Amino acid sequence: MTEGRWPWRHLAIALVAGAAASLSLPPFGLVPLIMALAVPAVMLARADSMIGAGLIAAAAGFGWFLASLWWISLSMVTGATGHWPLIPLPLFGIPALLALFWLPAGLLAHRFGRAPLARLLLFVAMLSLCEWARGHVATGFPWNAPGYLFSAHLSLLQIAAFLGLYGLTLLALLWAMAPALWWLGWRRLAAVTFLIVPLAALAGMARLADLPPEAEDALPKKVRIVQPAVPQHEKWDRTLRPGHLQRLTSLSRDAHPIPQLVIWPETAFAGLLDREAALLRETSWQVLPFDGWLITGVPRFDSQDRLFNAAALITPQGRIEALYDKRRLVPFGEYVPFRRFLPFADALAGPTDFSPADSNRLFTLPHYGHLQLLICYETLFPGDVVSAGPRPDMLVNLTNDAWFGRTPGPWQHLAQARMRAVEEGIPMIRVANTGISAGFDGAGRKLGEIGLGETGFLDVEVPPSLSPTVYVRWREAGFLMLLVMLAGIVICLDRGRPMRQ
């Protein structure tokens, strides 16, 4: 590559390599394919210019997000919206926007690394830091970070209890560089790097062997998960609402005894709580035992005419015991930034934006303890699913992934919820409209599952939470320590002695 010329052939190779590497993520879980990132890493390590190195990193990122997030574009036409002309906007725009977070990693690695090995290791450190930034800048969007590679197996997933998603991202990227290190002639270092994932699997097996069995509780907390599988194009049709409610009711009471806690998915009640509460009351008494509770997703307006994506805790008498309002909203899904400047805003998110909640609220139930509600998108954010205050006994994720059909999206969302359970050491109950609904204990062990697109219910015995994990106690300290160690190694190698070119 020469100064001033864009290396088009290298950019194409980097894009393909990034796309191939993304197949290491759920639902495919082809873990070794993340090593395809070694190809653009070597190219940027040997690049003649800083701009060229940055463009190679961005091209790899574009391939990574295009191949793993293409399904988001289907939301433009799900539900018979007819917005086909808008599909290219999310299909190419979202990967391009997210690839901008990979651009600085290539630029800075080339700028501060004097030799290929230093640039390679700096690229790992900088890209890990950029992925952390992607999870925080402008509300954040940490979907499909490389660390989700560790979701491929339960033993690998255990490392999330120590390092969280961003620490796993650094380890995943470092492991991906093993072929590049071998290629550059650092074969001992390559062999050591290659051991990262096998050693993580062994450590995870050891942790699982030391944990209590899946459900060791004198008084098990039984929960009924209801998955109605209402197609998105039918969901908001008022003429079909009685049939949808009847389906929810039938599934909720289909088998006896009915557990004390019944959970429906996000916006399961496709009406407005403040305007149609009577209809919901008529339904709740048919569903619950005399001492039970129903948790359902339902939109609502408050006294100030603000619209919230909410969850309601309801008694058999139809009384609203508690409300939880969603705190983190989906940009361009539940609200549109700079709405007045975008002529297609109504097509993206409807005519009215949802409002974010001002604070978190736990549901507290006898026998079940403290329940942390998480609506859809809120499971994405490591370290932020639990607020200060009492530690929850259960995480409850209500979602509606019907927008994305039978694509990788629902599987990726499920993996994110599972990793949050392991990070926090708290059982996760995930209730989805069309699936995948599932329960996991605090170690990520599956308690039961309703498959994608299936209609049904599932009774889950929820075990106690585990002790607070290392990640709970220290949050991103482990990730920062790994970054500092990697930076120290780079400085020692790059400044202390000559390095092979």
C-alpha positions, 0 to 999 in steps of 0.5 A: 500500500502506498501513501495517499491511495486507498487499498481497495483490494485489502479493504475487500479482503478485510470486509470478507474476513470480518463477515466470516469471523462473525460466524463465531457468534450465536447462533452459529457458534463456529468459534475458530472462525473468529481467527479470520480477523487475523487477516486484516490484523496482519494487513493493518500491522504492515500498512504503509499509512495510518489512514490505510490501517484505519480503513482496513479495521473499519472494513473488517468491522463493516463485514462483521456487523453486516453479516451479523446484523442484517436481520434488523432491516426486516423490521422495516417490512414486518407487520405488512408495513410496506416500507421496502424502500427503507430497507437499505437504510438499516441494512447498510447504515447500521453496519457502517455506523458501528464500523466507525468504532473499529476505525480508531482502533486501526488508526491508533494501533498504527500511530503508536506501534513502531513494528508489526507485533506492537501494532497487532497487540495494540489493535487488540487493546484499542479495539477492545476499548472501542467495543467498550465505547460502543456499549456506552456512547450515545446510549450505547449498542453493545450487540454482537461484541466479539466476547459473545464468542464465549456463549458457544459453550456453558464452560466458556460462558463461566468466565463472564462471572469474572470478566464480564462481556468486555473482558471476554471481548479482549480475550476473544480478540487476543485469541483471534490473533494467534494465526497472525502472531504465527505468521509474523514469526512469533510462534511461542507467543502464538502458541501461548495465545492459542491456549486462551480458549482451551484454558478458559473452558477448563476453568469454566468446567472447574467452576461448574463442578464447584457450584450447587446443583441447578435447583437446590431449594426447599421451597422452589419458586415456580414460574409459568412462562407463556409464549403466545406466538402472535404474529407481528402483523396481527398484534395491534389489530383490535379486532383480533385482540379478544382471540389473542387474550383468549390464547394467553388465558388458555395457555396460562391455565392449561395445566394445574396447579397454576404457579403463583407467578404467571409471566406474559411477554412484552406488550402481551396486552396490546392495549393501553393500561390507562385506557383499557384496564377493565379488560385486563382486570377481566382477564387476570381473574381467569388466569391466576390462583387466589394468591397469585400474580400476573406480570405482563408487558403493556404500554401506558400513558401517564398523567403527563401524557408521556408514553411508556413501554411498561410491565405491570404486576397484577393481582387476581382481583385486577389490582395493579400492584406495581409498575415498571417503566422501561429505562433504556429505549431502542433508538429509531425503534421506540424513539427517533433522535432528531425526529423533526429533521427526519421525514421518515421518522413515523415509519421507523417508530410511529408518530409518538416517541416512548419516554424513558423511565426516570428510575428503576423499580423492583417488584417484590413478592412474598416467596419470590423476593425481589424481581428486576424487570428488563424489557427487551433491549435492556438485557444488552448492557453488562453491569447495568441490568441491576441498580443500586439497592437490594440485590434481585433474586430473579431477573425477568426479561420481557421481550417481543422479537417477532419483528425479526422472524426466524433470523439470527436475531432472537438467538443472539438476544437469548445469548445476551440475556444468558450472559447477563445471568452469569455475570450477575449470578442471578437466575434469568427468566426470559419471556418472548412473544414468539420465542425464544422463551427460556429460563437460566440459573445464575450459572447460565444452565438452562432450566427450560425453553420454548422454541422459536415460533412455538405456542405454549407455556413452560413451568420453571423452578427458579433456583436461588441466586449464586453469591455475588460474582467477581464481576459484580464486586469489581465490574470492569476492573478485570477488563481494565487490568487486562488492558493495562497488562497488554499495554505493558507488554507492548511497551516492553516489546516495542521499546525494550528490544528490536522486533521482527518486521 
